[in-house]
């Protein structure tokens, strides 16, 4: 039997998993209800495991306080004198548990040296050891567990100039330092999206919110072509200043200052740093460059960025970072252009990537932009060298990790995708794309409780992020949690937070809920009619058609249609598409378990990749047929048609 029983509410499933894994790493046997056998009554197994455990860890949260199950399990543990309590959100504990010591793990992210966690480990060691067996040796040394890997947060430097227009300059210099630290360095650095949310009075909160071990902050004052930069590096736990300095330089020396700051930080943290020395650039070109790198969310702002960077590169044609930033910003424009209208953008992007790499072959922004040049599926073999390069260069870059997570999942390698998605979320925890992807990737891989908990937290933070809301609604429907479905798809909520292009989701969820079959047949009929009218079908829709029980109909639609949406002003295809992710979802195996699935994969260029590289998808050993042999048989099969028909994509 297990040493430790874990009690928790559903909303804290992710924290429960984290606690369980940390205890298992210490050598304890751990049980929680994700291990319930399918053939036994829920209550009987819970009672048996709780009675047998030597310690019971109760994870208190707002939902747990309201849960009769959690309170009952906690009361049994208290009566048996084996209760260990921890609180993850500061909720007030119910009586009589508010009279028992409870470790505060609010915001805990796995730090083994956190005071609250040390209390939990010490209590478990005492309870398990007290009953005759010595605790695992790892548990004895838990408080002195391995030192945390440094994680640096670079905050936006304060603008001390009187001109508020200089805010962009201060942010730009800070971002450049951040970029240099992640390039050629082993140092983990929090992504810009997260760290740049902390300004002014919020800066003292940054370390705890980002789980950073160190914080770099500073200020900038600029007068004409002169600049004064002050910077200081602080260790978060002790607030000790590890390094500080001030630089008074001409603007033409700004790159040298950035290198000096980066080298000083690397030295203070005993981290290897290999900066690329950049030749001075005239102040006006540098101003244009920093303005062009500013964060932009609207189409208009992205176009303005590109125009500024075009001017910068005209003034400084040998400035590699200028070309890299221009290519990167232009690649974002592809997301807003219909496929048939991308020719000019793609040609300009290809030219800019080539110019940047001719000056600086290791420029990471250019490599990220280059990924966007592979604008259709079927190019996976040709993409492989670039993907390997991104993996080697971008281990500490959140954008790269996010790209690699999506790329791995599109190829069916879900375990690999989870690692990349977690890394992206760790490096940029306040980026909504990275946060949601971490949950969605886990859910699609079959780790439903973990994935759902992360997606729910992302929904609380970004209620208008419709892709996350849509995936969460489908996950609720799959788990038949209809109360959660009704809350999420409440008409009043959808009016405030519409699902936009994913408005088919309520109809899909209603069909999944339907027991009569009438709604299912009606939805499949409407999907089939549209596929016949347009000659296209998005294969995500086909996955759902198969899941509703219409596998033959799904394959008939796929066989007759070009793949992808037709008649849309904004298509979601290309290397950044999320469409193929659902091909591998554990919850939707219906297409995958049919041998016709391999022919579909051949049409997408996947079979060519798998047979050429021998990097097989995770499902290769799970389907009820010889997946590899079928792929080898179909490997020479040419694409039935171009994956895109540009004439129908406008």
C-alpha positions as CSV (number, residue, x, y, z in Angstrom):
1,X,0.0,0.0,0.0
2,X,1.0,3.6,-0.4
3,X,2.7,5.7,2.2
4,X,0.8,8.9,1.3
5,X,-2.9,9.5,0.4
6,X,-3.7,12.8,-1.3
7,X,-7.1,14.5,-0.9
8,X,-8.0,17.5,-3.1
9,X,-10.8,19.1,-5.1
10,X,-10.9,18.9,-8.9
11,X,-9.9,22.5,-9.4
12,X,-6.5,21.8,-7.8
13,X,-5.7,18.6,-9.8
14,X,-2.6,20.2,-11.2
15,X,-1.3,21.1,-7.7
16,X,-2.1,17.5,-6.5
17,X,-0.1,16.1,-9.4
18,X,2.8,18.4,-8.6
19,X,2.7,17.4,-4.9
20,X,2.5,13.7,-5.8
21,X,5.4,13.8,-8.2
22,X,7.6,15.7,-5.7
23,X,6.9,13.1,-3.0
24,X,7.5,10.2,-5.4
25,X,10.8,11.8,-6.3
26,X,11.6,11.5,-2.6
27,X,10.9,7.8,-2.6
28,X,7.4,7.7,-1.2
29,X,4.6,5.6,-2.5
30,X,1.7,8.0,-3.3
31,X,-1.9,7.4,-4.2
32,X,-4.6,9.9,-5.4
33,X,-7.9,9.3,-7.2
34,X,-6.5,9.5,-10.7
35,X,-5.5,5.8,-10.1
36,X,-9.0,4.5,-9.4
37,X,-9.6,1.1,-11.0
38,X,-12.5,0.9,-13.4
39,X,-14.0,-2.3,-11.9
40,X,-14.4,-1.2,-8.3
41,X,-16.7,1.2,-6.5
42,X,-15.3,4.7,-6.0
43,X,-16.2,5.0,-2.3
44,X,-14.8,1.6,-1.4
45,X,-11.4,2.2,-3.0
46,X,-11.1,5.7,-1.4
47,X,-11.9,4.3,2.0
48,X,-9.4,1.4,1.6
49,X,-6.6,3.6,0.4
50,X,-7.2,6.2,3.1
51,X,-7.2,3.7,5.9
52,X,-4.0,2.0,4.6
53,X,-1.9,5.2,4.1
54,X,0.5,6.3,6.8
55,X,0.0,10.0,6.0
56,X,-2.9,11.9,4.4
57,X,-2.1,15.1,2.6
58,X,-5.1,17.4,2.3
59,X,-4.8,20.2,-0.3
60,X,-7.2,22.9,0.8
61,X,-8.6,25.4,-1.7
62,X,-11.9,27.3,-2.0
63,X,-13.5,24.3,-3.7
64,X,-12.0,21.9,-1.2
65,X,-13.5,23.8,1.7
66,X,-17.0,23.3,0.1
67,X,-16.4,19.7,-0.7
68,X,-18.0,17.1,1.6
69,X,-15.6,14.4,0.2
70,X,-12.5,16.4,1.1
71,X,-13.9,17.3,4.5
72,X,-14.8,13.7,5.2
73,X,-11.3,12.4,4.2
74,X,-9.6,15.2,6.2
75,X,-11.7,14.2,9.3
76,X,-10.8,10.6,9.0
77,X,-7.1,11.5,8.7
78,X,-7.4,13.9,11.7
79,X,-9.0,11.2,13.8
80,X,-6.3,8.7,12.8
81,X,-3.6,11.3,13.7
82,X,-2.1,11.3,10.2
83,X,-3.3,14.6,8.8
84,X,-0.9,16.8,6.9
85,X,-2.5,20.1,5.6
86,X,-1.5,22.6,3.0
87,X,-3.3,25.5,1.5
88,X,-2.8,26.6,-2.1
89,X,-5.0,29.7,-2.4
90,X,-5.3,31.2,1.1
91,X,-8.9,30.0,1.7
92,X,-10.1,30.0,5.3
93,X,-10.2,26.4,6.6
94,X,-13.4,25.0,8.0
95,X,-13.6,23.9,11.7
96,X,-12.0,22.0,13.3
97,X,-9.2,22.0,10.7
98,X,-8.4,25.6,11.3
99,X,-7.0,24.5,14.6
100,X,-4.5,22.2,13.0
101,X,-1.2,23.5,11.6
102,X,-1.4,24.1,7.8
103,X,1.4,24.8,5.5
104,X,1.0,27.9,3.3
105,X,1.8,26.9,-0.3
106,X,0.0,29.7,-2.0
107,X,1.5,30.2,-5.5
108,X,3.9,27.2,-4.9
109,X,5.5,26.2,-8.2
110,X,7.6,23.3,-7.1
111,X,10.4,25.0,-5.1
112,X,11.7,22.2,-2.9
113,X,13.3,24.8,-0.6
114,X,10.0,26.7,0.0
115,X,9.3,26.9,3.8
116,X,5.8,25.6,3.4
117,X,7.0,22.6,1.4
118,X,9.7,21.8,3.9
119,X,7.0,21.7,6.6
120,X,5.0,19.2,4.5
121,X,8.0,16.9,3.9
122,X,9.0,17.0,7.5
123,X,5.5,16.0,8.7
124,X,5.3,13.2,6.2
125,X,8.8,11.9,7.2
126,X,7.7,11.9,10.8
127,X,4.4,10.1,10.2
128,X,5.9,7.5,7.9
129,X,9.0,6.9,10.0
130,X,7.0,6.8,13.2
131,X,5.2,3.6,12.2
132,X,8.2,1.4,12.1
133,X,9.9,2.0,8.8
134,X,12.5,4.7,8.3
135,X,11.5,7.3,5.7
136,X,13.2,7.1,2.4
137,X,16.7,8.5,2.6
138,X,15.8,11.2,0.0
139,X,13.1,12.5,2.4
140,X,15.6,13.0,5.1
141,X,17.6,15.4,2.9
142,X,14.6,17.0,1.3
143,X,15.1,20.4,3.0
144,X,18.5,20.4,1.5
145,X,17.3,19.4,-2.0
146,X,19.2,20.4,-5.1
147,X,19.6,24.1,-5.6
148,X,17.1,25.6,-8.0
149,X,18.2,26.3,-11.5
150,X,18.5,30.1,-11.8
151,X,15.6,31.8,-13.5
152,X,16.1,35.5,-14.3
153,X,13.4,38.1,-14.8
154,X,14.4,41.1,-16.8
155,X,12.0,44.0,-15.9
156,X,11.4,47.0,-18.1
157,X,13.9,49.7,-17.2
158,X,12.4,52.9,-15.8
159,X,12.4,55.9,-18.1
160,X,13.9,58.8,-16.1
161,X,13.7,61.2,-19.1
162,X,11.1,63.9,-19.0
163,X,9.7,62.8,-22.4
164,X,7.2,60.0,-22.1
165,X,7.9,59.1,-25.7
166,X,11.2,57.6,-24.4
167,X,9.3,54.8,-22.8
168,X,9.7,52.8,-26.0
169,X,13.5,53.3,-25.8
170,X,13.7,52.1,-22.2
171,X,11.6,49.0,-23.0
172,X,13.6,48.4,-26.1
173,X,17.0,48.4,-24.4
174,X,15.6,46.1,-21.7
175,X,14.3,43.7,-24.3
176,X,17.6,43.7,-26.1
177,X,19.4,42.7,-22.9
178,X,16.8,40.0,-22.4
179,X,17.4,38.7,-25.9
180,X,21.2,38.7,-25.6
181,X,21.0,36.7,-22.4
182,X,18.9,34.0,-24.0
183,X,21.2,33.8,-27.0
184,X,24.2,31.5,-26.6
185,X,23.6,31.3,-22.9
186,X,22.6,28.4,-20.6
187,X,20.6,30.9,-18.5
188,X,16.8,30.6,-18.2
189,X,15.2,34.0,-18.7
190,X,11.5,34.8,-18.2
191,X,9.8,35.8,-21.4
192,X,9.0,39.4,-22.2
193,X,5.2,39.0,-22.2
194,X,5.4,38.0,-18.5
195,X,8.2,40.1,-17.1
196,X,7.2,43.4,-18.8
197,X,3.8,43.3,-17.0
198,X,5.6,44.5,-13.9
199,X,6.2,48.2,-13.8
200,X,6.4,50.9,-11.2
201,X,4.9,49.9,-7.9
202,X,4.3,46.3,-9.2
203,X,8.0,45.5,-9.6
204,X,8.4,44.1,-6.0
205,X,5.8,41.5,-6.9
206,X,7.6,40.2,-9.9
207,X,9.9,37.6,-8.4
208,X,7.1,35.8,-6.5
209,X,4.6,36.0,-9.4
210,X,7.2,34.7,-11.9
211,X,8.9,32.3,-9.6
212,X,12.2,34.0,-10.5
213,X,15.3,33.4,-8.5
214,X,16.9,36.6,-9.7
215,X,15.6,40.0,-11.0
216,X,17.4,42.5,-13.2
217,X,16.0,46.0,-13.0
218,X,17.3,49.4,-13.9
219,X,16.7,52.8,-15.3
220,X,17.5,54.8,-18.4
221,X,18.0,58.5,-18.9
222,X,18.6,59.8,-22.4
223,X,19.6,63.3,-23.7
224,X,20.0,63.6,-27.4
225,X,22.7,61.1,-28.4
226,X,23.9,60.5,-24.8
227,X,22.4,57.8,-22.6
228,X,22.9,56.9,-18.9
229,X,21.9,53.3,-18.0
230,X,21.9,52.0,-14.4
231,X,21.3,48.3,-13.8
232,X,21.3,46.0,-10.8
233,X,20.9,42.3,-10.2
234,X,19.1,41.1,-7.1
235,X,18.8,37.6,-5.6
236,X,15.1,37.2,-5.0
237,X,15.1,35.1,-1.8
238,X,17.5,37.2,0.2
239,X,17.1,40.5,-1.7
240,X,20.9,40.6,-1.8
241,X,22.4,42.8,-4.5
242,X,24.7,40.6,-6.6
243,X,25.8,43.3,-9.1
244,X,25.1,46.9,-10.0
245,X,26.7,49.4,-12.4
246,X,26.1,52.7,-14.2
247,X,27.1,53.5,-17.8
248,X,27.4,57.0,-19.4
249,X,27.9,56.5,-23.1
250,X,27.1,57.9,-26.5
251,X,24.2,56.2,-28.2
252,X,26.6,54.6,-30.7
253,X,28.0,52.5,-27.9
254,X,24.6,51.1,-26.8
255,X,25.4,47.6,-28.1
256,X,28.7,47.5,-26.1
257,X,26.8,48.5,-23.0
258,X,24.2,45.8,-23.5
259,X,27.0,43.2,-23.9
260,X,28.7,44.5,-20.8
261,X,25.5,44.2,-18.7
262,X,24.8,40.7,-20.1
263,X,28.4,39.5,-19.4
264,X,28.2,40.9,-15.9
265,X,25.0,39.1,-15.1
266,X,26.3,35.9,-16.6
267,X,29.4,36.2,-14.4
268,X,27.4,36.9,-11.3
269,X,25.3,33.8,-11.9
270,X,28.3,31.7,-13.1
271,X,26.7,31.2,-16.4
272,X,28.5,30.9,-19.7
273,X,27.5,33.7,-22.1
274,X,28.6,34.1,-25.7
275,X,27.4,37.4,-27.0
276,X,27.6,38.3,-30.7
277,X,29.5,41.6,-31.0
278,X,27.4,44.0,-33.1
279,X,28.9,47.0,-34.9
280,X,27.7,50.4,-33.9
281,X,24.5,51.7,-35.6
282,X,23.7,55.3,-36.0
283,X,21.2,56.6,-33.4
284,X,18.4,57.3,-35.8
285,X,18.5,53.7,-37.2
286,X,18.6,52.3,-33.6
287,X,15.5,54.5,-32.7
288,X,13.6,53.1,-35.7
289,X,14.7,49.6,-34.7
290,X,13.5,49.9,-31.1
291,X,10.2,51.4,-32.2
292,X,9.7,48.6,-34.8
293,X,10.3,45.9,-32.1
294,X,7.6,47.3,-29.8
295,X,4.8,44.9,-28.9
296,X,1.9,45.0,-31.3
297,X,-1.5,43.2,-31.3
298,X,-3.5,44.8,-34.1
299,X,-2.9,44.4,-37.8
300,X,-2.4,48.2,-38.2
301,X,0.3,48.2,-35.4
302,X,2.1,45.2,-37.0
303,X,2.2,47.0,-40.4
304,X,3.5,50.1,-38.7
305,X,6.3,48.0,-37.1
306,X,7.3,46.6,-40.5
307,X,7.4,50.1,-42.0
308,X,9.7,51.3,-39.2
309,X,12.0,48.3,-39.5
310,X,12.2,48.8,-43.3
311,X,13.4,52.3,-42.7
312,X,15.9,51.1,-40.1
313,X,17.4,48.5,-42.4
314,X,17.7,51.0,-45.2
315,X,19.7,53.3,-43.0
316,X,21.8,50.4,-41.6
317,X,22.0,47.6,-44.2
318,X,24.6,45.7,-42.3
319,X,22.6,45.6,-39.0
320,X,21.7,41.9,-38.7
321,X,19.3,42.3,-35.8
322,X,17.5,44.9,-37.8
323,X,16.9,42.4,-40.6
324,X,16.0,39.7,-38.1
325,X,13.4,41.9,-36.4
326,X,12.0,42.9,-39.7
327,X,11.6,39.3,-40.8
328,X,10.1,38.3,-37.5
329,X,7.6,41.2,-37.6
330,X,6.7,40.5,-41.2
331,X,6.0,36.9,-40.4
332,X,3.2,38.0,-38.1
333,X,1.5,39.6,-41.0
334,X,1.0,36.2,-42.6
335,X,-1.6,35.4,-39.9
336,X,-3.8,38.2,-41.2
337,X,-3.5,37.5,-44.9
338,X,-5.6,35.0,-47.0
339,X,-3.4,32.4,-48.6
340,X,-3.9,33.6,-52.1
341,X,-2.6,37.1,-51.2
342,X,0.5,36.0,-49.4
343,X,2.9,36.0,-52.4
344,X,4.4,39.5,-51.9
345,X,4.7,39.0,-48.1
346,X,6.4,35.6,-48.5
347,X,8.9,37.0,-51.1
348,X,9.8,39.9,-48.9
349,X,10.1,37.7,-45.9
350,X,12.4,35.2,-47.7
351,X,14.7,38.0,-48.8
352,X,14.9,39.5,-45.3
353,X,15.7,36.1,-43.7
354,X,18.4,35.6,-46.3
355,X,20.0,39.0,-45.7
356,X,20.0,38.5,-41.9
357,X,21.5,35.1,-42.0
358,X,24.2,36.2,-44.4
359,X,25.4,38.6,-41.8
360,X,24.6,36.6,-38.7
361,X,24.0,32.9,-39.4
362,X,22.9,32.2,-35.8
363,X,20.2,35.0,-35.6
364,X,17.3,33.5,-33.7
365,X,14.7,35.9,-34.8
366,X,15.5,35.1,-38.4
367,X,15.2,31.4,-37.7
368,X,11.8,31.9,-36.1
369,X,10.7,33.9,-39.1
370,X,12.1,31.3,-41.4
371,X,9.7,28.7,-39.9
372,X,6.8,30.8,-41.3
373,X,8.2,30.3,-44.9
374,X,7.1,26.7,-44.8
375,X,3.5,27.8,-45.5
376,X,1.9,24.4,-46.1
377,X,1.8,20.9,-44.8
378,X,3.8,18.4,-46.7
379,X,7.1,20.1,-46.2
380,X,8.0,18.4,-42.9
381,X,11.1,16.6,-44.2
382,X,12.5,19.9,-45.6
383,X,11.7,21.6,-42.3
384,X,13.6,19.1,-40.1
385,X,17.1,20.8,-40.2
386,X,15.5,24.2,-39.2
387,X,13.6,22.5,-36.4
388,X,16.8,20.9,-35.1
389,X,18.5,24.3,-35.2
390,X,15.6,26.0,-33.3
391,X,15.8,23.3,-30.7
392,X,19.5,23.8,-30.3
393,X,19.5,27.6,-30.2
394,X,16.1,28.3,-28.4
395,X,16.2,26.1,-25.3
396,X,15.6,29.3,-23.2
397,X,13.4,31.1,-25.6
398,X,9.6,30.9,-24.9
399,X,8.6,31.7,-28.5
400,X,10.8,28.9,-29.8
401,X,9.5,26.4,-27.2
402,X,5.9,27.3,-28.2
403,X,6.7,26.7,-31.9
404,X,8.4,23.4,-31.1
405,X,5.4,22.2,-29.0
406,X,3.0,22.8,-31.8
407,X,5.4,21.3,-34.4
408,X,5.9,18.1,-32.4
409,X,2.2,17.7,-31.8
410,X,1.4,18.1,-35.4
411,X,3.7,15.2,-36.1
412,X,2.0,13.1,-33.5
413,X,4.8,13.2,-30.9
414,X,2.6,14.2,-27.9
415,X,5.1,13.3,-25.1
416,X,7.7,15.5,-26.7
417,X,5.1,18.3,-27.2
418,X,4.2,18.3,-23.5
419,X,7.9,19.0,-22.6
420,X,8.1,21.9,-25.0
421,X,4.8,23.4,-24.0
422,X,5.7,23.2,-20.3
423,X,9.0,24.9,-21.0
424,X,7.3,27.7,-22.9
425,X,4.8,28.2,-20.0
426,X,7.6,28.1,-17.5
427,X,9.6,30.7,-19.4
428,X,6.6,33.0,-20.0
429,X,3.9,32.1,-17.5
430,X,1.8,35.2,-18.2
431,X,1.6,34.6,-21.9
432,X,-1.9,33.4,-22.7
433,X,-0.9,31.3,-25.7
434,X,1.8,29.5,-23.7
435,X,-0.4,29.0,-20.7
436,X,-3.4,27.6,-22.6
437,X,-1.1,25.4,-24.8
438,X,0.4,23.8,-21.7
439,X,-3.1,22.7,-20.7
440,X,-4.4,21.8,-24.1
441,X,-1.4,19.6,-25.0
442,X,-1.8,17.7,-21.7
443,X,-5.5,17.2,-22.3
444,X,-5.1,16.0,-25.8
445,X,-2.4,13.5,-24.6
446,X,-5.0,12.0,-22.3
447,X,-3.9,13.7,-19.0
448,X,-7.3,15.2,-18.7
449,X,-7.4,16.3,-15.1
450,X,-4.0,18.1,-15.4
451,X,-4.9,19.7,-18.7
452,X,-8.3,20.8,-17.6
453,X,-7.0,22.4,-14.5
454,X,-4.5,24.5,-16.4
455,X,-7.0,25.5,-19.0
456,X,-9.4,26.6,-16.3
457,X,-6.8,28.8,-14.7
458,X,-6.0,30.3,-18.1
459,X,-9.8,31.0,-18.6
460,X,-9.9,32.8,-15.3
461,X,-7.0,35.0,-16.3
462,X,-8.0,35.5,-19.9
463,X,-11.8,35.0,-20.2
464,X,-11.8,36.4,-23.8
465,X,-9.3,33.9,-25.1
466,X,-11.8,32.0,-27.3
467,X,-9.5,29.2,-28.4
468,X,-8.9,28.1,-24.8
469,X,-12.7,28.5,-24.0
470,X,-13.6,26.4,-27.0
471,X,-11.2,23.6,-26.1
472,X,-12.4,23.7,-22.5
473,X,-16.0,23.4,-23.6
474,X,-15.2,20.3,-25.7
475,X,-13.2,18.8,-22.7
476,X,-16.2,19.4,-20.4
477,X,-18.5,17.7,-22.9
478,X,-16.2,14.7,-23.3
479,X,-16.1,14.3,-19.6
480,X,-20.0,14.8,-19.5
481,X,-19.6,17.6,-17.0
482,X,-22.8,19.3,-18.3
483,X,-23.0,21.8,-15.4
484,X,-19.5,23.1,-16.4
485,X,-20.6,23.2,-20.1
486,X,-23.7,25.2,-19.2
487,X,-21.7,27.7,-17.2
488,X,-19.1,28.2,-20.0
489,X,-21.6,28.3,-22.9
490,X,-24.2,30.4,-21.1
491,X,-25.7,32.9,-23.7
492,X,-24.9,35.9,-21.4
493,X,-21.3,34.8,-21.2
494,X,-21.0,34.2,-24.9
495,X,-22.4,37.6,-25.6
496,X,-19.6,39.1,-23.5
497,X,-16.9,36.6,-24.7
498,X,-17.9,35.3,-28.1
499,X,-16.2,32.2,-29.6
500,X,-15.7,34.1,-32.9
501,X,-14.7,31.8,-35.7
502,X,-15.2,28.8,-33.4
503,X,-19.0,29.4,-33.0
504,X,-19.7,25.9,-34.2
505,X,-18.6,24.6,-30.8
506,X,-22.0,25.0,-29.0
507,X,-23.6,23.0,-31.8
508,X,-20.9,20.3,-31.5
509,X,-21.2,20.2,-27.7
510,X,-25.0,19.9,-28.0
511,X,-24.6,17.0,-30.4
512,X,-22.2,15.3,-27.9
513,X,-24.8,15.7,-25.2
514,X,-27.7,14.4,-27.4
515,X,-28.8,10.9,-26.3
516,X,-31.6,10.5,-29.0
517,X,-29.1,10.9,-31.9
518,X,-31.3,13.4,-33.7
519,X,-29.0,16.4,-33.1
520,X,-26.0,14.3,-34.1
521,X,-27.5,13.2,-37.4
522,X,-28.7,16.8,-38.1
523,X,-25.2,18.3,-37.4
524,X,-23.4,15.6,-39.6
525,X,-25.9,16.3,-42.4
526,X,-25.2,20.0,-42.3
527,X,-21.5,19.5,-42.3
528,X,-21.8,17.1,-45.2
529,X,-23.9,19.5,-47.2
530,X,-21.4,22.3,-46.7
531,X,-18.5,20.0,-47.7
532,X,-20.3,19.1,-50.9
533,X,-21.1,22.8,-51.7
534,X,-17.6,24.1,-51.1
535,X,-15.5,21.1,-52.0
536,X,-13.6,21.7,-48.7
537,X,-13.6,20.3,-45.2
538,X,-11.6,21.2,-42.2
539,X,-10.4,17.9,-40.9
540,X,-10.9,19.0,-37.3
541,X,-14.6,18.9,-38.1
542,X,-14.1,15.4,-39.6
543,X,-12.6,14.3,-36.3
544,X,-15.7,15.4,-34.5
545,X,-18.0,13.8,-37.1
546,X,-16.2,10.5,-36.5
547,X,-16.5,10.9,-32.7
548,X,-20.2,11.4,-33.0
549,X,-20.4,7.9,-34.4
550,X,-20.1,8.6,-38.2
551,X,-16.7,7.2,-39.1
552,X,-17.6,6.2,-42.7
553,X,-19.3,9.5,-43.3
554,X,-16.2,11.3,-42.1
555,X,-13.9,9.4,-44.4
556,X,-16.3,9.9,-47.3
557,X,-16.2,13.7,-46.8
558,X,-12.4,13.7,-46.4
559,X,-11.9,11.6,-49.5
560,X,-14.1,13.9,-51.7
561,X,-12.9,17.2,-50.4
562,X,-9.8,19.4,-50.4
563,X,-8.7,19.8,-46.9
564,X,-9.1,23.1,-45.0
565,X,-11.6,25.9,-44.8
566,X,-12.9,27.6,-48.0
567,X,-14.1,31.1,-48.6
568,X,-12.6,32.6,-45.5
569,X,-11.0,36.0,-45.3
570,X,-8.5,34.6,-42.7
571,X,-7.4,31.0,-43.0
572,X,-5.9,29.1,-40.2
573,X,-3.6,26.8,-42.2
574,X,0.1,26.7,-42.6
575,X,2.9,25.9,-40.1
576,X,1.2,27.8,-37.3
577,X,-2.2,26.0,-37.7
578,X,-3.5,24.1,-34.8
579,X,-5.7,21.9,-37.0
580,X,-3.7,18.7,-36.9
581,X,-3.3,18.7,-33.1
582,X,-6.7,17.0,-32.6
583,X,-5.7,14.1,-34.9
584,X,-3.8,12.7,-31.9
585,X,-6.2,13.5,-29.1
586,X,-6.7,10.5,-26.9
587,X,-10.3,11.4,-26.4
588,X,-11.0,11.2,-30.2
589,X,-9.4,7.9,-31.5
590,X,-12.1,7.1,-34.0
591,X,-10.3,8.2,-37.2
592,X,-7.0,7.0,-35.9
593,X,-8.1,3.4,-35.2
594,X,-9.3,3.0,-38.8
595,X,-6.6,1.9,-41.3
596,X,-7.8,4.6,-43.6
597,X,-6.2,7.1,-41.3
598,X,-2.8,6.4,-42.8
599,X,-4.0,7.5,-46.2
600,X,-5.2,10.7,-44.7
601,X,-1.8,11.2,-43.1
602,X,-0.1,10.6,-46.5
603,X,-2.2,13.4,-48.0
604,X,-0.9,15.7,-45.3
605,X,2.7,14.8,-46.0
606,X,3.1,13.1,-42.6
607,X,3.8,9.6,-43.9
608,X,6.7,10.9,-46.0
609,X,8.2,12.5,-42.9
610,X,7.8,9.4,-40.6
611,X,9.3,7.0,-43.2
612,X,12.1,9.3,-44.1
613,X,13.1,10.2,-40.5
614,X,11.9,7.1,-38.7
615,X,10.5,9.4,-36.0
616,X,7.2,7.8,-35.5
617,X,4.1,9.3,-33.8
618,X,3.3,8.1,-30.3
619,X,0.2,6.3,-31.6
620,X,2.2,3.9,-33.9
621,X,2.1,1.1,-31.3
622,X,-1.4,1.9,-30.1
623,X,-3.6,1.4,-33.2
624,X,-5.1,-2.0,-34.0
625,X,-3.1,-2.5,-37.2
626,X,0.5,-2.4,-38.3
627,X,1.0,1.4,-38.5
628,X,4.6,1.3,-39.7
629,X,4.0,-1.3,-42.3
630,X,1.0,0.7,-43.7
631,X,3.1,3.9,-43.8
632,X,5.9,2.1,-45.7
633,X,3.3,0.8,-48.2
634,X,1.9,4.3,-48.8
635,X,5.2,6.3,-48.6
636,X,5.5,6.6,-52.4
637,X,1.9,7.8,-52.7
638,X,1.8,11.2,-54.2
639,X,-0.4,13.9,-52.8
640,X,-3.9,13.4,-54.3
641,X,-4.1,17.1,-54.9
642,X,-2.3,20.3,-53.7
643,X,-3.1,20.7,-50.0
644,X,-4.3,24.2,-50.8
645,X,-6.3,25.5,-53.7
646,X,-5.5,29.2,-53.6
647,X,-8.4,30.1,-55.9
648,X,-10.8,28.9,-53.3
649,X,-9.0,30.4,-50.3
650,X,-10.2,34.0,-50.6
